[in-house]
């Protein structure tokens, strides 16, 4: 049970409704677990400035109101209880993102983050994954399965935050991993934002480069998305809560039915683990000129490989 889930349970058992319970002993933290008068779970932020107008969702209610101390309250409450697991993932994502954010306007940051979740919370799953998305998901699942050698299944599944639009694909305690799927003869790879490789000094980061070769479906060789999900689910225990958590994250990633993509078969030709530190090629946020916003750039794989490490050494 997470700290947030424990706080919801305590509020429910104590009958503390319409109020919040602070999630951290840090006096500067203003994030609270919340339970409304209908016993619906929620998250409550006390922010310095008035948040912008909030988006309207089908599954959650978002309210903003002035507080007596001059701050503003931004409250997020689950309406559709069928989406309880997804809502918990949303709350975990918001808590983590706010903790890592350098923004001084927490209200605007949270509302902006919520907008990224609108498609998922409104039940719009789209028509399926594109080929680049399938390849990216395949690479993430390869690394997820590989991580079982170094961390517990529970840690690995909960560390898989790529589907939650986190900066990196995996966020362990003190360690993050960004995964890139490339073709075997690729010279470079795209970095979609500065935060992807702008790792805090207190965190150990790695770029896992997964080279994937497409194979003809008629050969029956290679591995599919559903092969990987079946293998991972077996490790987690087919009927376990952890397997359900994994399945939920797959759905958030846009993969509703893995067998849909069985015609696409892949072979991993190599995996490079590169330590993101020192001279590793990347753009840092503090090096951006004033006024520069979103940045997408490419890095040379040959230069990135100068920071290559053995996977087992990186985990030590």
Backbone as numpy.savetxt, mean C-alpha at the origin, in Angstrom:
# Nx Ny Nz CAx CAy CAz Cx Cy Cz
-4.49 -8.76 16.18 -5.33 -7.56 16.18 -4.45 -6.32 16.18
-4.71 -5.37 15.28 -3.92 -4.15 15.20 -4.31 -3.19 16.33
-3.49 -2.16 16.52 -3.79 -1.15 17.54 -5.15 -0.49 17.26
-5.43 -0.24 15.98 -6.70 0.38 15.60 -7.88 -0.53 15.94
-7.78 -1.81 15.58 -8.85 -2.77 15.88 -9.06 -2.91 17.38
-7.95 -2.92 18.13 -8.05 -3.02 19.59 -8.76 -1.80 20.16
-8.48 -0.63 19.60 -9.12 0.60 20.09 -10.62 0.57 19.78
-11.01 0.11 18.60 -12.44 -0.01 18.27 -13.13 -0.96 19.25
-12.47 -2.09 19.55 -13.04 -3.07 20.47 -13.23 -2.46 21.85
-12.23 -1.72 22.32 -12.30 -1.09 23.64 -13.44 -0.07 23.69
-13.58 0.73 22.65 -14.66 1.72 22.59 -16.02 1.04 22.63
-16.13 -0.06 21.88 -17.41 -0.78 21.81 -17.74 -1.41 23.15
-16.76 -2.02 23.80 -17.00 -2.70 25.08 -17.26 -1.72 26.21
-16.67 -0.55 26.14 -16.84 0.45 27.20 -18.04 1.36 26.97
-18.63 1.25 25.79 -19.80 2.08 25.48 -19.44 3.52 25.16
-18.17 3.77 24.85 -17.73 5.13 24.51 -18.06 5.42 23.05
-19.24 5.93 22.80 -19.65 6.22 21.42 -19.64 7.72 21.19
-19.45 8.10 19.95 -19.40 9.51 19.60 -18.15 10.20 20.10
-17.16 9.40 20.42 -15.90 9.94 20.92 -14.74 9.15 20.33
-13.53 9.57 20.62 -12.36 8.91 20.04 -11.39 8.43 21.10
-10.52 7.53 20.68 -9.46 7.03 21.55 -8.15 7.20 20.80
-7.22 7.94 21.41 -5.96 8.25 20.74 -5.19 6.99 20.43
-4.59 6.95 19.23 -3.91 5.75 18.78 -2.43 5.73 19.11
-1.89 6.84 19.59 -0.47 6.89 19.90 -0.24 7.69 21.17
0.80 7.30 21.91 1.16 8.03 23.13 1.90 9.33 22.79
2.28 9.48 21.53 2.98 10.68 21.08 2.06 11.89 21.24
2.45 12.87 22.05 1.56 14.03 22.28 1.29 14.84 21.02
2.13 14.73 20.00 1.92 15.48 18.76 0.97 14.77 17.81
0.69 13.50 18.07 -0.20 12.74 17.20 -1.65 13.07 17.54
-2.44 13.37 16.51 -3.84 13.73 16.71 -4.74 12.84 15.86
-4.49 11.55 15.94 -5.28 10.56 15.20 -5.97 9.66 16.23
-7.27 9.47 16.06 -8.06 8.74 17.04 -8.90 7.65 16.37
-9.02 6.51 17.04 -10.04 5.53 16.65 -11.37 6.12 17.09
-12.41 5.86 16.32 -13.70 6.51 16.57 -14.84 5.52 16.40
-15.90 5.69 17.20 -17.10 4.87 17.10 -18.30 5.82 17.18
-19.17 5.81 16.16 -20.30 6.72 16.20 -21.45 6.11 17.03
-22.54 6.84 17.14 -23.64 6.41 18.00 -24.35 5.16 17.49
-24.11 4.80 16.23 -24.66 3.56 15.67 -23.63 2.43 15.72
-22.56 2.64 16.53 -21.48 1.67 16.71 -20.75 1.37 15.40
-20.70 2.35 14.52 -19.96 2.18 13.27 -18.52 2.65 13.46
-17.59 1.84 12.99 -16.16 2.14 13.17 -15.75 3.34 12.33
-14.79 4.07 12.87 -14.33 5.24 12.14 -12.94 5.67 12.56
-12.47 6.74 11.92 -11.17 7.32 12.20 -11.37 8.83 12.32
-10.66 9.43 13.25 -10.87 10.84 13.57 -9.52 11.55 13.58
-9.44 12.65 12.82 -8.22 13.45 12.78 -8.53 14.83 13.35
-7.68 15.33 14.25 -7.77 16.71 14.71 -6.69 17.48 13.95
-7.10 18.43 13.11 -6.17 19.12 12.22 -6.20 20.61 12.47
-5.10 21.27 12.14 -4.96 22.69 12.45 -5.83 23.58 11.57
-5.94 23.24 10.29 -6.65 24.09 9.34 -7.93 23.43 8.85
-8.86 24.22 8.39 -10.10 23.66 7.84 -9.79 22.80 6.63
-10.22 21.54 6.62 -9.98 20.68 5.46 -10.76 21.17 4.25
-10.31 20.84 3.04 -11.09 21.20 1.85 -12.39 20.43 1.80
-13.26 20.79 0.86 -14.51 20.05 0.71 -14.20 18.58 0.49
-14.94 17.74 1.18 -14.64 16.31 1.13 -15.45 15.63 0.03
-14.89 14.59 -0.59 -15.62 13.86 -1.62 -16.78 13.07 -1.02
-17.75 12.75 -1.86 -18.91 11.96 -1.42 -18.71 10.51 -1.86
-18.90 9.60 -0.92 -18.72 8.18 -1.18 -20.01 7.43 -0.90
-20.11 6.25 -1.50 -21.24 5.38 -1.20 -21.02 4.60 0.09
-19.78 4.26 0.38 -19.48 3.31 1.47 -19.07 3.96 2.78
-18.61 5.21 2.75 -18.18 5.87 3.98 -18.76 7.27 4.06
-18.86 7.76 5.29 -19.30 9.13 5.52 -18.10 9.93 6.02
-17.90 11.10 5.45 -16.79 11.96 5.85 -17.36 13.30 6.30
-17.01 13.72 7.50 -17.54 14.97 8.04 -16.39 15.83 8.54
-16.56 17.13 8.42 -15.60 18.07 9.00 -16.39 19.07 9.85
-15.79 19.45 10.98 -16.47 20.38 11.88 -15.43 21.09 12.75
-15.70 22.36 13.11 -14.76 23.08 13.99 -14.81 22.53 15.40
-13.65 22.53 16.08 -13.55 22.09 17.48 -13.49 23.32 18.39
-13.75 23.11 19.66 -13.73 24.21 20.61 -12.34 24.79 20.81
-11.29 23.96 20.54 -9.92 24.45 20.74 -9.37 25.17 19.52
-10.23 25.40 18.50 -9.78 26.12 17.32 -9.32 25.22 16.20
-9.09 23.94 16.50 -8.74 22.99 15.46 -10.00 22.54 14.72
-9.78 21.68 13.71 -10.90 21.11 12.96 -10.90 19.59 13.13
-12.10 19.04 13.19 -12.26 17.59 13.25 -12.60 17.06 11.87
-11.88 16.05 11.45 -12.16 15.37 10.18 -12.45 13.91 10.54
-13.69 13.49 10.37 -14.13 12.17 10.80 -14.53 11.32 9.60
-14.07 10.08 9.60 -14.37 9.13 8.52 -15.03 7.91 9.16
-16.25 7.58 8.73 -17.01 6.49 9.33 -17.48 5.52 8.25
-17.38 4.23 8.54 -17.82 3.20 7.62 -19.35 3.09 7.63
-19.96 3.13 6.45 -21.41 2.96 6.32 -21.74 1.54 5.89
-21.06 1.06 4.87 -21.31 -0.28 4.33 -20.44 -1.29 5.07
-21.03 -2.02 6.02 -20.26 -2.94 6.84 -19.72 -4.13 6.04
-20.24 -4.35 4.83 -19.70 -5.42 3.98 -18.27 -5.11 3.54
-17.89 -3.85 3.66 -16.55 -3.43 3.25 -15.65 -3.21 4.47
-15.91 -3.93 5.55 -15.16 -3.74 6.78 -13.66 -3.94 6.58
-13.28 -5.03 5.87 -11.86 -5.31 5.66 -11.20 -4.22 4.83
-11.90 -3.76 3.79 -11.35 -2.70 2.94 -11.23 -1.39 3.73
-12.22 -1.11 4.59 -12.17 0.11 5.39 -10.99 0.09 6.36
-10.76 -1.07 6.96 -9.60 -1.17 7.86 -8.30 -0.91 7.11
-8.23 -1.42 5.87 -7.03 -1.18 5.06 -6.90 0.30 4.73
-8.04 0.96 4.45 -8.02 2.40 4.20 -7.50 3.14 5.42
-8.01 2.80 6.60 -7.57 3.47 7.83 -6.08 3.25 8.08
-5.62 2.02 7.91 -4.19 1.71 8.09 -3.34 2.54 7.12
-3.84 2.67 5.88 -3.11 3.43 4.87 -3.05 4.91 5.27
-4.17 5.48 5.72 -4.19 6.89 6.11 -3.27 7.15 7.29
-3.31 6.27 8.29 -2.46 6.44 9.48 -0.99 6.41 9.08
-0.63 5.42 8.26 0.76 5.28 7.83 1.19 6.46 6.97
0.33 6.87 6.03 0.67 7.96 5.12 0.85 9.27 5.86
-0.03 9.55 6.82 0.07 10.78 7.60 1.37 10.79 8.42
1.71 9.62 8.98 2.94 9.52 9.79 4.19 9.81 8.96
4.16 9.42 7.67 5.32 9.59 6.81 5.30 10.91 6.04
4.16 11.58 6.04 4.00 12.79 5.25 4.80 13.96 5.82
5.29 14.80 4.93 5.97 16.02 5.34 5.03 17.22 5.23
3.78 16.96 4.87 2.81 18.04 4.70 2.46 18.67 6.04
2.36 20.00 6.04 1.96 20.71 7.25 0.45 20.87 7.31
-0.25 20.52 6.24 -1.71 20.63 6.18 -2.30 19.22 6.15
-2.44 18.63 7.34 -2.88 17.23 7.43 -4.27 17.03 6.84
-5.18 17.99 7.06 -6.53 17.86 6.54 -6.56 17.72 5.03
-5.85 18.59 4.34 -5.79 18.53 2.88 -5.12 17.24 2.41
-4.09 16.82 3.15 -3.38 15.60 2.79 -4.32 14.40 2.89
-5.08 14.30 3.98 -5.99 13.17 4.17 -7.08 13.16 3.11
-7.66 14.32 2.82 -8.71 14.39 1.80 -8.15 13.99 0.44
-6.94 14.44 0.13 -6.31 14.05 -1.13 -6.08 12.55 -1.21
-5.67 11.98 -0.08 -5.46 10.54 -0.04 -6.78 9.79 -0.21
-7.84 10.30 0.36 -9.15 9.67 0.24 -9.63 9.64 -1.20
-9.30 10.68 -1.95 -9.75 10.73 -3.35 -9.16 9.57 -4.14
-7.96 9.11 -3.78 -7.35 7.98 -4.48 -8.14 6.69 -4.25
-8.85 6.64 -3.11 -9.60 5.43 -2.75 -11.03 5.43 -3.27
-11.46 6.52 -3.88 -12.87 6.66 -4.25 -13.35 5.54 -5.15
-12.57 5.18 -6.16 -12.99 4.13 -7.09 -13.25 2.82 -6.36
-12.38 2.47 -5.44 -12.52 1.21 -4.72 -13.69 1.24 -3.75
-13.84 2.36 -3.03 -14.90 2.46 -2.04 -16.28 2.60 -2.67
-16.33 3.07 -3.90 -17.60 3.19 -4.60 -17.95 1.93 -5.37
-17.09 0.91 -5.28 -17.39 -0.37 -5.90 -17.09 -0.43 -7.37
-16.35 0.54 -7.93 -16.02 0.53 -9.35 -14.69 -0.17 -9.54
-14.70 -1.38 -9.99 -13.47 -2.16 -10.13 -12.92 -2.14 -11.55
-13.63 -1.43 -12.45 -13.12 -1.36 -13.81 -13.36 -2.64 -14.57
-12.76 -2.74 -15.75 -13.00 -3.89 -16.62 -11.86 -4.89 -16.60
-10.85 -4.69 -15.80 -9.75 -5.62 -15.74 -8.42 -4.91 -15.80
-7.35 -5.67 -15.61 -6.01 -5.11 -15.60 -5.44 -5.05 -17.01
-4.63 -4.04 -17.26 -3.90 -3.96 -18.52 -2.70 -4.89 -18.45
-2.07 -5.16 -19.58 -0.91 -6.04 -19.59 0.22 -5.52 -18.69
0.58 -4.21 -18.75 1.62 -3.73 -17.83 1.22 -3.91 -16.36
-0.06 -3.74 -16.06 -0.51 -3.94 -14.68 -0.42 -5.41 -14.28
-0.74 -6.29 -15.19 -0.64 -7.73 -14.91 0.80 -8.12 -14.65
1.70 -7.61 -15.48 3.12 -7.91 -15.29 3.61 -7.35 -13.95
3.16 -6.14 -13.61 3.55 -5.54 -12.34 3.04 -6.35 -11.16
1.78 -6.79 -11.24 1.22 -7.61 -10.16 1.94 -8.95 -10.06
2.25 -9.55 -11.20 2.99 -10.82 -11.21 4.32 -10.65 -10.47
5.03 -9.57 -10.77 6.32 -9.32 -10.12 6.16 -9.14 -8.61
5.13 -8.41 -8.20 4.89 -8.21 -6.77 4.60 -9.53 -6.06
3.82 -10.39 -6.72 3.49 -11.68 -6.11 4.72 -12.59 -6.04
5.60 -12.50 -7.02 6.86 -13.27 -6.97 7.66 -12.85 -5.74
7.77 -11.53 -5.53 8.53 -11.03 -4.38 7.80 -11.36 -3.07
6.47 -11.23 -3.07 5.71 -11.57 -1.86 5.98 -13.01 -1.44
5.89 -13.92 -2.40 6.14 -15.34 -2.08 7.56 -15.56 -1.60
8.50 -14.84 -2.20 9.91 -14.97 -1.83 10.16 -14.46 -0.41
9.39 -13.45 0.01 9.58 -12.86 1.33 9.23 -13.82 2.46
8.46 -14.87 2.16 8.14 -15.86 3.19 9.39 -16.52 3.75
10.51 -16.47 3.00 11.76 -17.08 3.47 12.40 -16.25 4.58
11.97 -14.98 4.69 12.66 -14.08 5.62 11.75 -13.47 6.68
10.44 -13.49 6.44 9.49 -12.94 7.40 8.28 -13.86 7.50
7.53 -13.72 8.57 6.34 -14.56 8.76 5.27 -14.21 7.73
4.41 -15.17 7.40 3.32 -14.89 6.46 2.48 -13.69 6.87
2.21 -13.56 8.17 1.42 -12.43 8.64 2.11 -11.11 8.33
3.40 -11.02 8.61 4.16 -9.81 8.32 4.16 -9.50 6.83
4.34 -10.53 6.02 4.47 -10.32 4.57 3.16 -9.81 3.97
2.06 -10.46 4.32 0.76 -10.06 3.75 0.42 -8.62 4.15
0.61 -8.29 5.42 0.28 -6.94 5.86 1.28 -5.90 5.37
2.48 -6.35 5.00 3.47 -5.42 4.45 3.19 -5.10 2.98
2.37 -5.95 2.32 2.07 -5.72 0.90 1.09 -4.56 0.76
1.62 -3.37 0.57 0.81 -2.16 0.53 0.76 -1.53 -0.86
1.36 -2.20 -1.85 1.28 -1.71 -3.23 -0.15 -1.48 -3.67
-1.08 -2.41 -3.40 -2.46 -2.20 -3.81 -3.13 -0.99 -3.14
-2.56 -0.51 -2.05 -3.14 0.60 -1.31 -2.58 1.94 -1.77
-1.87 1.92 -2.90 -1.31 3.14 -3.47 -0.25 3.77 -2.57
0.45 2.93 -1.80 1.55 3.41 -0.97 2.75 3.74 -1.86
3.69 4.52 -1.37 4.85 4.87 -2.20 5.66 3.66 -2.67
5.83 2.68 -1.76 6.54 1.45 -2.12 5.57 0.27 -2.06
5.95 -0.84 -2.68 5.06 -2.00 -2.75 4.99 -2.79 -1.45
6.09 -2.79 -0.69 6.11 -3.49 0.59 6.69 -2.57 1.66
6.02 -2.54 2.81 6.49 -1.71 3.92 6.52 -2.55 5.19
7.70 -3.08 5.50 7.92 -3.82 6.73 8.37 -2.83 7.80
8.51 -3.30 9.02 9.02 -2.44 10.08 10.47 -2.08 9.79
10.71 -0.81 9.49 12.07 -0.34 9.22 12.62 -0.70 7.86
11.82 -1.35 7.00 12.29 -1.75 5.67 11.18 -1.57 4.64
11.55 -1.10 3.46 10.59 -0.99 2.36 11.20 -1.58 1.10
10.33 -2.12 0.25 10.77 -2.71 -1.02 9.88 -2.19 -2.14
10.51 -1.64 -3.15 9.79 -1.25 -4.37 10.11 -2.29 -5.44
9.08 -2.78 -6.13 9.24 -3.84 -7.12 9.03 -3.26 -8.52
9.92 -3.61 -9.44 9.77 -3.18 -10.82 9.84 -4.40 -11.75
8.81 -4.54 -12.58 8.80 -5.60 -13.60 9.41 -5.04 -14.87
10.38 -5.75 -15.43 11.02 -5.31 -16.66 11.11 -6.49 -17.63
11.32 -6.20 -18.90 11.60 -7.26 -19.86 13.07 -7.64 -19.71
13.44 -8.86 -20.09 14.82 -9.33 -19.82 15.93 -8.46 -20.39
15.68 -7.80 -21.52 16.75 -6.99 -22.13 16.56 -5.49 -21.88
15.81 -5.13 -20.86 15.55 -3.72 -20.57 16.83 -3.00 -20.15
16.91 -1.73 -20.52 18.05 -0.90 -20.12 17.70 0.02 -18.95
16.40 0.31 -18.80 15.99 1.21 -17.73 14.60 0.83 -17.23
14.17 1.52 -16.19 12.82 1.32 -15.66 12.28 2.67 -15.21
10.96 2.82 -15.28 10.33 4.09 -14.93 10.04 4.15 -13.43
10.27 5.32 -12.88 9.93 5.61 -11.49 8.76 6.60 -11.54
7.63 6.21 -10.99 6.41 6.98 -11.20 6.27 8.22 -10.32
7.08 8.32 -9.27 7.01 9.50 -8.40 8.29 9.60 -7.59
8.56 10.77 -7.08 9.76 10.96 -6.25 9.72 10.11 -4.98
8.57 10.02 -4.27 8.56 9.23 -3.02 8.90 7.76 -3.19
8.75 7.21 -4.41 9.04 5.78 -4.60 10.45 5.41 -4.16
11.42 6.26 -4.45 12.81 5.95 -4.10 13.40 6.93 -3.09
12.61 7.89 -2.65 13.09 8.86 -1.67 12.84 8.29 -0.28
13.72 7.38 0.13 13.55 6.64 1.38 14.15 7.41 2.54
13.44 7.45 3.65 13.94 8.14 4.84 15.23 7.49 5.32
16.11 8.26 5.92 17.41 7.76 6.38 17.25 6.66 7.42
16.15 6.69 8.17 15.94 5.69 9.22 15.38 4.37 8.69
15.10 4.31 7.40 14.50 3.12 6.78 15.46 2.49 5.79
15.53 1.17 5.77 16.35 0.45 4.81 15.49 0.13 3.59
15.93 0.56 2.42 15.12 0.38 1.21 15.82 -0.48 0.17
15.01 -1.16 -0.64 15.54 -1.97 -1.73 14.65 -1.81 -2.96
15.27 -1.88 -4.12 14.56 -1.97 -5.39 14.73 -3.39 -5.89
13.61 -4.11 -6.02 13.66 -5.48 -6.54 13.28 -5.44 -8.02
14.25 -5.72 -8.86 14.03 -5.70 -10.32 13.73 -7.12 -10.77
12.53 -7.33 -11.28 12.10 -8.67 -11.69 11.96 -8.70 -13.21
12.83 -9.45 -13.87 12.77 -9.57 -15.33 11.81 -10.69 -15.71
10.82 -10.36 -16.50 9.75 -11.30 -16.83 9.68 -11.50 -18.34
9.68 -12.76 -18.74 9.55 -13.12 -20.15 8.17 -13.71 -20.40
7.48 -13.22 -21.42 6.17 -13.76 -21.77 6.32 -15.04 -22.58
5.48 -16.03 -22.30 5.54 -17.31 -22.99 4.22 -17.58 -23.72
4.27 -18.29 -24.85 3.04 -18.63 -25.57 2.13 -19.49 -24.69
0.84 -19.16 -24.68 -0.10 -19.90 -23.84 -0.17 -21.37 -24.24
0.00 -21.65 -25.53 -0.16 -23.02 -26.03 0.88 -23.97 -25.47
2.02 -23.44 -25.02 3.08 -24.31 -24.50 2.72 -24.89 -23.13
1.87 -24.19 -22.40 1.51 -24.66 -21.07 2.62 -24.52 -20.06
3.72 -23.93 -20.47 4.85 -23.75 -19.55 4.77 -22.39 -18.88
5.70 -22.14 -17.98 5.69 -20.86 -17.29 4.71 -20.84 -16.12
4.47 -19.65 -15.62 3.64 -19.46 -14.43 2.60 -18.38 -14.70
1.41 -18.55 -14.14 0.34 -17.56 -14.29 0.08 -16.85 -12.97
-0.70 -15.79 -13.05 -1.12 -15.09 -11.83 -1.85 -16.05 -10.89
-2.74 -16.87 -11.45 -3.51 -17.78 -10.59 -2.62 -18.87 -9.98
-1.55 -19.27 -10.69 -0.60 -20.22 -10.10 0.01 -19.62 -8.83
0.41 -18.37 -8.92 1.04 -17.71 -7.78 0.06 -17.52 -6.63
-1.16 -17.07 -6.95 -2.13 -16.83 -5.89 -2.51 -18.14 -5.20
-2.60 -19.23 -5.97 -2.91 -20.54 -5.38 -1.79 -20.99 -4.45
-0.56 -20.80 -4.90 0.60 -21.18 -4.09 0.66 -20.37 -2.80
0.46 -19.06 -2.92 0.51 -18.19 -1.74 -0.62 -18.51 -0.77
-1.81 -18.72 -1.30 -2.96 -19.03 -0.45 -2.74 -20.34 0.30
-2.12 -21.32 -0.35 -1.83 -22.60 0.32 -0.88 -22.38 1.49
0.09 -21.49 1.32 1.03 -21.19 2.40 0.31 -20.52 3.57
-0.66 -19.68 3.25 -1.38 -18.94 4.29 -2.43 -19.79 4.99
-2.88 -20.86 4.30 -3.98 -21.66 4.83 -5.25 -21.24 4.14
-5.79 -22.09 3.29 -6.86 -21.72 2.37 -8.04 -21.02 3.03
-8.42 -21.45 4.23 -9.60 -20.88 4.88 -9.24 -19.91 6.00
-7.99 -19.53 6.08 -7.56 -18.68 7.20 -7.94 -17.22 6.99
-7.94 -16.46 8.08 -8.21 -15.03 8.01 -7.12 -14.34 7.21
-5.89 -14.86 7.29 -4.78 -14.26 6.55 -4.97 -14.45 5.05
-5.48 -15.62 4.65 -5.77 -15.86 3.23 -6.86 -14.92 2.74
-7.84 -14.65 3.59 -8.90 -13.71 3.23 -8.35 -12.29 3.08
-7.42 -11.95 3.97 -6.76 -10.64 3.87 -6.00 -10.51 2.56
-5.27 -11.56 2.20 -4.54 -11.57 0.94 -5.50 -11.42 -0.24
-6.61 -12.16 -0.21 -7.59 -12.09 -1.30 -8.19 -10.69 -1.40
-8.41 -10.06 -0.27 -8.95 -8.69 -0.27 -7.97 -7.74 -0.92
-6.70 -7.89 -0.62 -5.70 -7.00 -1.23 -5.57 -7.27 -2.73
-5.72 -8.52 -3.13 -5.75 -8.82 -4.56 -6.88 -8.07 -5.25
-8.06 -8.08 -4.61 -9.21 -7.40 -5.20 -8.97 -5.89 -5.27
-8.35 -5.35 -4.23 -8.03 -3.92 -4.25 -7.06 -3.61 -5.38
-6.17 -4.55 -5.67 -5.21 -4.38 -6.77 -5.89 -4.49 -8.14
-7.18 -4.87 -8.15 -7.92 -4.97 -9.40 -8.01 -6.37 -9.95
-7.49 -7.34 -9.20 -7.50 -8.73 -9.65 -8.64 -9.47 -8.95
-9.83 -9.43 -9.55 -11.00 -10.05 -8.93 -10.95 -11.57 -9.06
-10.60 -12.04 -10.25 -10.55 -13.47 -10.53 -9.23 -13.78 -11.23
-8.24 -14.26 -10.49 -6.91 -14.51 -11.07 -6.93 -15.40 -12.30
-7.85 -16.37 -12.34 -7.91 -17.29 -13.48 -8.28 -16.57 -14.78
-8.81 -15.36 -14.69 -9.13 -14.57 -15.88 -7.90 -14.39 -16.76
-6.73 -14.38 -16.13 -5.49 -14.08 -16.85 -4.65 -15.32 -17.12
-5.28 -16.49 -17.11 -4.54 -17.74 -17.31 -3.91 -17.87 -18.69
-4.38 -17.09 -19.65 -3.78 -17.14 -20.99 -2.42 -16.45 -21.02
-2.13 -15.71 -19.97 -0.86 -14.98 -19.91 0.10 -15.75 -18.99
1.13 -16.30 -19.59 2.08 -17.12 -18.85 3.45 -16.44 -18.89
4.15 -16.49 -17.77 5.42 -15.77 -17.66 6.52 -16.66 -17.08
7.73 -16.22 -17.36 8.92 -16.87 -16.80 9.83 -15.79 -16.24
10.27 -15.97 -15.02 11.20 -15.01 -14.42 12.61 -15.38 -14.84
13.29 -14.47 -15.50 14.65 -14.76 -15.97 15.73 -14.31 -14.98
15.45 -13.27 -14.22 16.37 -12.89 -13.14 15.66 -11.94 -12.17
16.20 -11.86 -10.97 15.75 -10.90 -9.97 16.99 -10.24 -9.38
17.04 -8.92 -9.43 18.12 -8.16 -8.82 17.59 -7.40 -7.61
18.27 -7.56 -6.49 17.96 -6.75 -5.30 19.01 -5.65 -5.21
18.57 -4.40 -5.22 19.49 -3.26 -5.18 19.19 -2.41 -3.96
20.20 -2.12 -3.18 20.03 -1.33 -1.97 19.89 0.15 -2.32
18.84 0.77 -1.82 18.59 2.19 -2.11 19.29 3.02 -1.05
20.52 3.35 -1.32 21.31 4.15 -0.40 22.50 4.74 -1.15
23.17 5.67 -0.52 24.38 6.24 -1.10 24.18 6.77 -2.50
24.96 6.21 -3.44 24.97 6.71 -4.82 23.88 6.09 -5.70
22.94 5.38 -5.10 21.86 4.79 -5.90 21.16 5.90 -6.69
20.89 5.67 -7.99 20.30 6.73 -8.83 18.84 7.02 -8.47
18.58 8.22 -8.01 17.21 8.61 -7.63 17.14 10.12 -7.46
15.92 10.64 -7.47 15.67 12.05 -7.22 15.14 12.19 -5.81
15.70 13.10 -5.05 15.25 13.34 -3.68 14.34 14.56 -3.65
13.32 14.52 -2.81 12.35 15.62 -2.74 13.01 16.93 -2.35
14.01 16.86 -1.45 14.65 18.10 -1.00 15.55 18.72 -2.06
15.76 17.99 -3.19 16.58 18.53 -4.27 15.74 19.16 -5.38
14.43 19.05 -5.27 13.55 19.61 -6.31 13.46 21.13 -6.17
13.51 21.83 -7.28 13.36 23.29 -7.22 11.97 23.66 -6.72
11.86 24.79 -6.10 10.57 25.27 -5.62 9.58 25.38 -6.78
8.38 24.91 -6.56 7.35 25.00 -7.60 7.22 23.76 -8.45
8.16 22.82 -8.34 8.09 21.58 -9.12 7.16 20.61 -8.40
6.19 20.06 -9.15 5.22 19.14 -8.56 5.56 17.69 -8.82
4.60 16.96 -9.43 4.80 15.54 -9.71 5.95 15.33 -10.70
6.77 14.34 -10.42 7.92 14.02 -11.28 7.94 12.54 -11.60
8.04 12.22 -12.88 8.23 10.85 -13.34 9.55 10.79 -14.07
10.36 9.77 -13.77 11.66 9.71 -14.42 12.09 8.26 -14.58
13.14 8.03 -15.34 13.65 6.68 -15.52 15.04 6.58 -14.91
15.41 5.36 -14.51 16.77 5.13 -14.02 17.41 4.01 -14.82
18.71 4.09 -14.98 19.46 3.07 -15.69 19.58 1.82 -14.82
19.22 0.67 -15.37 19.35 -0.57 -14.61 20.81 -0.91 -14.36
21.66 -0.58 -15.32 23.09 -0.87 -15.14 23.65 -0.09 -13.96
23.24 1.17 -13.83 23.72 1.98 -12.70 23.09 1.50 -11.41
21.81 1.15 -11.45 21.14 0.65 -10.24 21.82 -0.62 -9.73
22.26 -1.47 -10.67 22.89 -2.74 -10.27 24.24 -2.55 -9.60
24.81 -1.38 -9.66 26.05 -1.12 -8.92 25.79 -1.21 -7.41
24.51 -1.11 -7.03 24.13 -1.22 -5.63 23.50 -2.57 -5.33
23.74 -3.56 -6.21 23.14 -4.89 -6.04 23.67 -5.57 -4.79
22.78 -6.28 -4.11 23.14 -7.04 -2.91 22.47 -8.40 -2.99
22.99 -9.36 -2.24 22.31 -10.64 -2.14 21.06 -10.45 -1.29
19.99 -11.08 -1.72 18.71 -10.88 -1.01 18.83 -11.23 0.46
19.46 -12.35 0.77 19.56 -12.76 2.16 20.40 -11.77 2.99
21.39 -11.11 2.35 22.18 -10.13 3.06 21.36 -8.88 3.37
20.50 -8.51 2.42 19.67 -7.31 2.62 18.73 -7.48 3.81
18.26 -8.71 4.02 17.30 -8.95 5.09 17.96 -9.04 6.47
19.26 -9.13 6.54 19.92 -9.29 7.84 19.88 -8.00 8.64
